[in-house]
Amino acid sequence: MNKETIYDNRILLVDDNEELRSMLKKALNKEGYERVDTVGDCRGALRALEQGRPDFIILDINLPDGDGFSLMKRIREREDCGDIPVLFLSARDKDADRLTGLGLGADDYMVKPFLKKELLLRMQAILKRSYTYGREEKAPENRTFVLGDRVVDLDAATVTHGDDIESLTVKELRILETLLASRGKIVTFDNLCKAVWDAQYYTYENTVMVHMRRLREKVEEDPSNPRWIVTQRGIGYKLNTEEAVRKSESRK
């Protein structure tokens, strides 16, 4: 989606703490985000989605009428909301909660208490990766390739396997684009994190593992023994594309 500036995005904040909602809305407005909606429960969040698709969601986990994980699943099930970037903001700091949130397709997870500036910077990084601003650049002509019996379409952000079509999340798409750009060469952990999360690997190690596991489930016949996205122990990842590119060219 093309927008003039990053501040044109509509933000939806879901948190049961009224004081925090007010504080964050003021901080976002001061930063330049004028379209900020705030709600205190799951019911209000679903009503907000009916009124219009937000471009970014900040989501608490502990809500009075449910939990953020279940709400996240409902958001992802909506045809018009499946690719909305989501940042979990929660007091729950256990690794299991963080991995659950990221495993559901969230783009980031922050623990309360937090620094407002860090939240704004993480938001900005996600929004810059998720949308284009100003004049949209022309996409490369060939953005479809084959991995075994699966067809990956980067423009449509889909993986097709027979009659089944699975959607790629924003992060999964960016990972594939980054690996594909190296054409079979190793992409180091640090370089991958810099390209996808604009962060260093040691702070995003668990995040990378969760997204890589989910991506392999979509593109690999046997995700536990990956053939296409392979780990180079202690170095990084490599996308094996030699056979894939040859098959893709033979289909033209």
C-alpha positions as CSV (number, residue, x, y, z in Angstrom):
1,M,0.0,0.0,0.0
2,N,1.4,3.4,-1.0
3,K,1.1,6.4,1.4
4,E,2.5,9.9,1.2
5,T,4.2,9.7,4.6
6,I,4.6,7.3,7.5
7,Y,2.3,9.5,9.6
8,D,-0.7,8.8,7.2
9,N,-1.1,5.4,8.8
10,R,-4.1,4.7,11.0
11,I,-3.1,3.3,14.4
12,L,-5.3,1.1,16.6
13,L,-4.3,0.8,20.3
14,V,-6.0,-2.0,22.3
15,D,-5.3,-1.8,26.0
16,D,-7.5,-2.0,29.1
17,N,-5.4,0.7,31.0
18,E,-7.2,4.0,30.3
19,E,-4.3,6.1,31.6
20,L,-1.8,4.2,29.3
21,R,-4.1,4.6,26.3
22,S,-4.3,8.4,26.9
23,M,-0.6,8.7,27.4
24,L,0.3,6.7,24.3
25,K,-2.3,8.5,22.1
26,K,-0.8,11.9,23.1
27,A,2.7,10.6,22.4
28,L,1.7,9.3,19.0
29,N,-0.1,12.5,18.2
30,K,2.9,14.5,19.2
31,E,5.1,12.3,17.0
32,G,2.9,13.1,14.0
33,Y,0.4,10.3,13.9
34,E,-3.0,12.0,13.7
35,R,-5.2,8.9,13.1
36,V,-5.0,7.1,16.4
37,D,-8.0,5.0,17.7
38,T,-7.9,3.6,21.2
39,V,-10.2,0.8,22.7
40,G,-10.1,-1.0,26.0
41,D,-11.3,-4.5,25.2
42,C,-11.7,-7.2,22.5
43,R,-15.3,-6.1,21.7
44,G,-14.1,-2.5,21.0
45,A,-11.3,-3.7,18.9
46,L,-13.6,-5.8,16.7
47,R,-16.0,-2.8,16.3
48,A,-13.0,-0.7,15.3
49,L,-12.1,-3.2,12.6
50,E,-15.6,-3.1,11.3
51,Q,-15.4,0.7,11.0
52,G,-12.3,0.6,8.9
53,R,-9.0,-1.3,8.4
54,P,-6.2,0.1,10.6
55,D,-2.6,0.1,9.3
56,F,-1.0,-0.9,12.6
57,I,-2.2,-2.4,15.8
58,I,-0.6,-2.1,19.3
59,L,-2.2,-5.0,21.3
60,D,-2.2,-5.9,25.0
61,I,-2.6,-9.5,26.0
62,N,-4.6,-9.2,29.3
63,L,-8.0,-7.8,28.3
64,P,-11.2,-7.7,30.4
65,D,-13.3,-9.7,27.9
66,G,-10.6,-12.1,26.5
67,D,-7.0,-12.1,25.6
68,G,-4.8,-10.6,23.0
69,F,-3.7,-13.9,21.6
70,S,-7.2,-15.0,20.8
71,L,-8.0,-11.5,19.4
72,M,-4.9,-11.8,17.2
73,K,-6.2,-15.0,15.8
74,R,-9.5,-13.4,14.9
75,I,-7.8,-10.5,13.3
76,R,-5.7,-12.8,11.1
77,E,-8.8,-14.8,10.1
78,R,-10.4,-11.6,8.6
79,E,-9.8,-11.4,4.9
80,D,-9.2,-7.7,5.0
81,C,-6.9,-7.7,8.1
82,G,-4.6,-10.7,7.7
83,D,-1.5,-8.7,6.8
84,I,-1.9,-5.8,9.3
85,P,1.4,-5.3,11.3
86,V,0.9,-6.0,15.0
87,L,3.0,-5.1,18.0
88,F,2.2,-6.8,21.3
89,L,2.7,-4.6,24.3
90,S,2.2,-6.5,27.5
91,A,3.3,-6.9,31.1
92,R,3.8,-10.6,30.5
93,D,7.5,-11.1,30.1
94,K,7.9,-14.9,29.9
95,D,9.6,-16.3,26.8
96,A,6.6,-18.6,26.2
97,D,4.3,-15.6,25.9
98,R,6.7,-13.8,23.6
99,L,7.1,-16.8,21.4
100,T,3.4,-17.4,21.3
101,G,2.8,-13.8,20.1
102,L,5.4,-14.0,17.5
103,G,4.3,-17.4,16.4
104,L,0.8,-16.0,15.8
105,G,2.4,-13.6,13.2
106,A,3.1,-10.5,15.3
107,D,5.8,-8.3,14.0
108,D,7.2,-7.4,17.5
109,Y,6.7,-7.9,21.2
110,M,7.5,-5.3,23.9
111,V,7.2,-5.7,27.7
112,K,5.8,-3.1,30.1
113,P,7.2,-0.9,31.5
114,F,8.7,0.4,28.3
115,L,10.4,3.5,26.9
116,K,8.0,5.6,24.7
117,K,10.9,6.5,22.4
118,E,11.7,2.8,21.9
119,L,8.1,2.0,21.1
120,L,8.0,4.8,18.5
121,L,11.2,3.7,16.9
122,R,10.1,0.1,16.7
123,M,6.7,1.2,15.2
124,Q,8.5,3.4,12.7
125,A,10.8,0.5,11.6
126,I,7.8,-1.9,11.1
127,L,5.8,0.7,9.2
128,K,8.7,1.5,6.9
129,R,9.1,-2.2,6.0
130,S,5.4,-2.8,5.7
131,Y,4.3,0.1,3.4
132,T,5.7,2.3,0.6
133,Y,5.6,6.0,0.8
134,G,5.5,8.7,-1.9
135,R,6.1,7.3,-5.5
136,E,6.0,3.6,-5.5
137,E,8.9,1.9,-7.2
138,K,8.3,-0.5,-10.1
139,A,8.5,-4.1,-9.0
140,P,10.9,-6.5,-10.7
141,E,9.3,-8.3,-13.6
142,N,9.9,-11.8,-12.3
143,R,9.0,-12.3,-8.7
144,T,7.7,-15.8,-8.9
145,F,9.9,-18.9,-8.4
146,V,9.5,-22.6,-7.6
147,L,10.7,-24.5,-4.6
148,G,10.1,-28.1,-5.3
149,D,6.4,-28.6,-5.6
150,R,5.6,-25.1,-4.3
151,V,5.2,-21.9,-6.2
152,V,6.2,-18.7,-4.4
153,D,4.8,-15.4,-5.7
154,L,6.4,-12.5,-3.9
155,D,4.1,-9.9,-5.5
156,A,1.0,-11.7,-4.3
157,A,2.8,-12.8,-1.0
158,T,1.5,-16.4,-1.5
159,V,2.8,-20.0,-1.6
160,T,0.8,-22.3,-3.8
161,H,0.9,-26.1,-3.2
162,G,-1.5,-27.9,-5.5
163,D,-4.9,-26.4,-4.7
164,D,-3.8,-24.9,-1.4
165,I,-2.7,-21.3,-1.3
166,E,-1.1,-19.9,1.9
167,S,-0.4,-16.2,2.5
168,L,3.0,-14.9,3.6
169,T,3.2,-12.4,6.4
170,V,5.1,-9.2,6.0
171,K,8.1,-10.6,7.8
172,E,8.1,-13.9,6.0
173,L,8.0,-12.1,2.7
174,R,10.9,-9.8,3.7
175,I,12.9,-12.9,4.8
176,L,12.4,-14.6,1.4
177,E,13.2,-11.4,-0.5
178,T,16.5,-11.0,1.5
179,L,17.5,-14.6,1.0
180,L,16.6,-14.6,-2.7
181,A,18.6,-11.5,-3.3
182,S,21.7,-13.5,-2.4
183,R,20.9,-16.2,-4.9
184,G,22.1,-19.3,-3.0
185,K,24.8,-17.5,-1.0
186,I,24.8,-17.4,2.8
187,V,23.1,-14.5,4.5
188,T,24.5,-14.0,8.0
189,F,22.2,-13.8,11.0
190,D,23.2,-10.2,11.5
191,N,22.6,-9.2,7.9
192,L,19.2,-10.9,7.9
193,C,18.1,-9.1,11.1
194,K,19.4,-5.8,9.7
195,A,17.4,-6.2,6.5
196,V,14.2,-7.5,8.1
197,W,14.1,-6.0,11.6
198,D,16.6,-3.3,11.4
199,A,18.2,-4.8,14.5
200,Q,21.1,-6.9,15.7
201,Y,20.7,-10.6,15.8
202,Y,21.5,-11.1,19.5
203,T,18.4,-9.1,20.4
204,Y,16.1,-10.9,17.9
205,E,17.4,-14.5,18.0
206,N,14.1,-16.0,19.3
207,T,12.1,-13.8,16.9
208,V,14.1,-15.0,13.9
209,M,13.7,-18.7,14.9
210,V,9.9,-18.4,15.2
211,H,9.5,-16.7,11.9
212,M,11.9,-19.1,10.1
213,R,10.0,-22.1,11.5
214,R,6.7,-20.7,10.3
215,L,8.1,-19.9,6.9
216,R,9.6,-23.4,6.5
217,E,6.2,-24.9,7.3
218,K,4.9,-23.1,4.2
219,V,7.7,-23.7,1.7
220,E,9.2,-27.0,2.8
221,E,7.9,-30.5,2.2
222,D,9.5,-31.6,5.4
223,P,10.1,-28.5,7.6
224,S,12.1,-30.5,10.2
225,N,14.6,-31.4,7.4
226,P,14.6,-28.3,5.2
227,R,15.8,-28.5,1.6
228,W,15.3,-25.0,0.5
229,I,15.9,-22.7,3.5
230,V,18.9,-24.3,5.2
231,T,20.8,-23.2,8.3
232,Q,24.6,-22.7,8.0
233,R,25.5,-23.5,11.6
234,G,27.0,-20.5,13.4
235,I,26.8,-18.3,10.3
236,G,23.3,-17.7,8.9
237,Y,20.8,-19.0,6.3
238,K,20.9,-19.9,2.7
239,L,18.1,-20.2,0.1
240,N,18.9,-23.1,-2.3
241,T,17.6,-21.7,-5.6
242,E,19.7,-23.2,-8.3
243,E,17.2,-26.0,-9.1
244,A,14.3,-23.6,-8.3
245,V,15.5,-21.0,-10.8
246,R,16.1,-23.6,-13.5
247,K,12.5,-25.0,-13.0
248,S,11.1,-21.5,-13.0
249,E,12.8,-20.6,-16.3
250,S,11.6,-23.8,-17.9
251,R,8.0,-22.8,-17.2
252,K,8.2,-19.6,-19.2
